[in-house]
Amino acid sequence: MSIRIFVFILIGIMALAQLPAAQPLLAWQRAAIEQGEVWRLISGNLTHTNWPHMIMNSLGLAIITFIFRRYLSVERLALLILAIAGFIGVTLWLSPMTWYAGLSGVLHGLFAWGAVQDIKAKDKLGWVLLVGVSAKVIAEQISGGSASSAELIGARVAVEAHLAGVLGGLLFVAVEHLKKWIAIDN
C-alpha cells in the first residue's frame, strides 16, 4: 500500500468518525475515559468538532505527509500517528481538559518529527521548520490559539494538544535514535 492510499483511508476513517452515531463514542472525554473507555485516548484524535475542522486537518495531513514522504513508509507513518496520538491522549489526561477532538496535535508532532529528519539529512531548512513549529507552540501557550481557527472549528483551539504533539514527535525521534544506538552496541 502506498502512503497516498493510507492517507486516503485515514481521511475516510476520520470522515466516518464525524457521523452523528460515531463522533460521541470516539471523542476524547475525560468522564468516559474514567469509565474505562480508554480507546478515546487515541480515537479522540480522529474525531473533529465539525466538517470544516476535519477537512482542514485532512489537508494538513496530506501536505505534511507529502513534504516528508522521503522519510516515510506506511508502517512508519501508522506507528508515528498511533504513538503521537497516544502520547497526546495521555498528556491531555494530565491536564485539566475535559473534552478534545482533532488531529492537529498529531499534525504538529508529524511536522516536528519530519523537521528533525530534514536536519539529520543535512537539509538546513529542517532547522527553520523545527524552530518555526517550536515558536508557534510556545506562542500559543502564552497567548492562546488563533481566533479565526476557533471560529472555523466552533471550539477553543486545543493548544495543549499542539504542544503535546510536538513533544510526542520529538520523543519518537529520541526513541528511534535510542533503538539504533542499542542495536549498534549489540
TAURDA-V889564 format. One record per residue. RES is the residue in three letters. SS is DSSP state (hx for helix, st for strand, lp for the rest). Layout:
RES/SS
RES/SS
//
This chain:
MET/lp
SER/lp
ILE/hx
ARG/hx
ILE/hx
PHE/hx
VAL/hx
PHE/hx
ILE/hx
LEU/hx
ILE/hx
GLY/hx
ILE/hx
MET/hx
ALA/hx
LEU/hx
ALA/hx
GLN/lp
LEU/lp
PRO/hx
ALA/hx
ALA/hx
GLN/hx
PRO/hx
LEU/hx
LEU/hx
ALA/lp
TRP/st
GLN/st
ARG/hx
ALA/hx
ALA/hx
ILE/hx
GLU/hx
GLN/lp
GLY/lp
GLU/lp
VAL/lp
TRP/lp
ARG/hx
LEU/hx
ILE/hx
SER/hx
GLY/lp
ASN/lp
LEU/lp
THR/lp
HIS/lp
THR/lp
ASN/lp
TRP/hx
PRO/hx
HIS/hx
MET/hx
ILE/hx
MET/hx
ASN/hx
SER/hx
LEU/hx
GLY/hx
LEU/hx
ALA/hx
ILE/hx
ILE/hx
THR/hx
PHE/hx
ILE/hx
PHE/lp
ARG/hx
ARG/hx
TYR/hx
LEU/lp
SER/lp
VAL/hx
GLU/hx
ARG/hx
LEU/hx
ALA/hx
LEU/hx
LEU/hx
ILE/hx
LEU/hx
ALA/hx
ILE/hx
ALA/hx
GLY/hx
PHE/hx
ILE/hx
GLY/hx
VAL/hx
THR/hx
LEU/hx
TRP/hx
LEU/lp
SER/lp
PRO/lp
MET/lp
THR/lp
TRP/st
TYR/st
ALA/lp
GLY/lp
LEU/lp
SER/hx
GLY/hx
VAL/hx
LEU/hx
HIS/hx
GLY/hx
LEU/hx
PHE/hx
ALA/hx
TRP/hx
GLY/hx
ALA/hx
VAL/hx
GLN/hx
ASP/hx
ILE/hx
LYS/hx
ALA/lp
LYS/lp
ASP/lp
LYS/lp
LEU/hx
GLY/hx
TRP/hx
VAL/hx
LEU/hx
LEU/hx
VAL/hx
GLY/hx
VAL/hx
SER/hx
ALA/hx
LYS/hx
VAL/hx
ILE/hx
ALA/hx
GLU/hx
GLN/hx
ILE/hx
SER/hx
GLY/lp
GLY/lp
SER/lp
ALA/hx
SER/hx
SER/hx
ALA/hx
GLU/hx
LEU/hx
ILE/hx
GLY/lp
ALA/lp
ARG/lp
VAL/lp
ALA/lp
VAL/hx
GLU/hx
ALA/hx
HIS/hx
LEU/hx
ALA/hx
GLY/hx
VAL/hx
LEU/hx
GLY/hx
GLY/hx
LEU/hx
LEU/hx
PHE/hx
VAL/hx
ALA/hx
VAL/hx
GLU/hx
HIS/hx
LEU/hx
LYS/hx
LYS/hx
TRP/hx
ILE/hx
ALA/hx
ILE/hx
ASP/hx
ASN/lp
//
